[in-house]
Each structure stands twice: as C-alpha cells, then as structure tokens.
Amino acid sequence: MQIGSRFTEYGLTGGFFWICQLILLWYYGKIQWLLTNLPTVQIPSEISQIGSTAITGLVSALGIIAVFVAGLLLDLFAVFFRSMEMRVFDRHLVRNRDWLCRLIADHKGYCAADYEEFERRFGGSSYLKDMLTGLDIFLFWKRERRQRYLAAMKRGWGLGVNRPYERLWSFLASYVVVMSGSSQLSLLVDQYYLWRTGRAISIVLFIVSLEVMFFEVIFFHRPFSIGLPFLVLYIFQLALTILMIMIALETYSRLCFTLFALVYVTQDKEVRNGANRPI
C-alpha cells in the first residue's frame, strides 16, 4: 500500500465531507451560532504562553486527524456499492466471454469454480428483472415465487457471491500486475484511485441526503412550511441519489474497461510470444 497516495486520497475525501458539513451548517443558520460561541472558549490565564501554543497545536493536529479519519471511514462505508458493482463486473464478464474463457481454462485450478458460480448467480439477470421480481413478495406463499424472490434479493445484496467476486477480481488484477509492464500498471492504478475517490464522494452525497432529510422532515417536523418545500426536497433527494450512483458506477465501469483491456492485451502478448518461441 502506497502510504502517500492513501493519505492524499483520504485528505481529499475527508476534506470534501467536512466542507459539505459546513455548507449544511451555513444553510441552516448554525454557522453564526458557532461563531458567536467560539469566542467564549478561552484558555485559562494560569496556562503559560508555551502551554497555550501547545494546546493550539494539539487542536490543529486533531483537526487534521479528523479529516483523515473521515476519509478512512468513507472508504470503509463505500462497500455499500458492492452489489451494484458486481452487476457492472458481470456485464464486463459477459462482454469479454469469448476470449476470457481461454484464460479461465488455463488457470481453472484457481478461478474456474468462482467464475462458474458468479455466472450461475448473475447469468440472464438484470437490475430491472430483479426489481420486477420483487413484486413476488405479494405471492410469497407460492414456492416458485418465493424462491425466485429470495434469489433476486441475494443478488441484490450480493449474498453468497462476495468470495467468488473478490477472487476473480484479485486474479485478473494479479495477472496484469505480474505479466504486464510498469507503464500498463500505472494506467490501471490511476483508474483504481479514481474509482476509490469516486465511491467515497458518492458516500458523502448519500450522507448529505440523509442529513437534509433529517433536518427538513424530522428536526423541523413541518417540511411544508419551514425550510425547503416538499417537492423541492424530493427533487433534491432524487438528484443526489442519481448523482451518487452515476459517480460510483461510472468510475467503476472505467476501471473494469481498463482492467479487462489490459488482461486481453497481456494474454494476447503471451500467446504470440508462445507461438513465436522456437520448439
């Protein structure tokens, strides 16, 4: 793990999170309350100048730590998008099935079972089909409908396919790392960091949407007369939801395009080198 890159990533995402919190406080009129009460917090006169300087430095250090801890937590919470990312990954598997099957067959001892399990769970399914299958809950007493509903829910939450997904992803990434050159690897790393940052930003947008809902509906108790009108609130929530999903899935799709392209080029290069090798 590159510590410098990770600190930069956590600093950007954590800083974005706290900026969003300050914007929310400003919108709801809490910034003025903070500015009014901060001057009342004074360092006791008994503490020397050196002590007050040390306390100021400690507070500054805690602020920096808060930024990086927020970035770390956002990275951990980003597993919220795992099930959506699995569907994107499955689409790339289907799109590259013709040549990918040869690679899986050459390394069937490690990843053939995971590939077959992943294909079995997601083969022939789509997000729209699973949403329509959710209506089967109203016919839950019928065994066929109940099994179809449970299978769709497992796909929706990624239950039972986390291990095959992680093993396949790790295998493809390791194949590129071991078999390709450093220039191709840097291309994949750039997309990887962009994806992680995009996921963290999407989580920030999700948290902000929950906070707005809390302030407008729960805290004020009267969303129609205080704060945002209900229709504007609904449009705002919908826009944030669409934006966060687009950011998370588009950055992940770009990563998958790069990953599968590098795997294909690397495999083709190995096949050509094997064919030109003297017997």
Secondary structure by P-SEA (a helix, b strand, c coil): ccaaaaaaaaaaaaaaaaaaaaaaaaaacaaaaaaaacccccccccccaaaaaaaaaaaaaaaaaaaaaaaaaaaaacccaaaaaaaaaaaaaaaaaaaaaaaaaaaccccaaaaaaaaaacccccaaaaaaacccccccccaaaaaaaaaaaaaaaccccaaaaaaaaaaaaaaaaacccaaaaaaaaaaaaaaaaaaaaaaaaaaaaaaaaaaccccccccccccccaaaaaaaaaaaaaaaaaaaaaaaaaaaaaaaaaaaaaaaaaaaaaaaccc
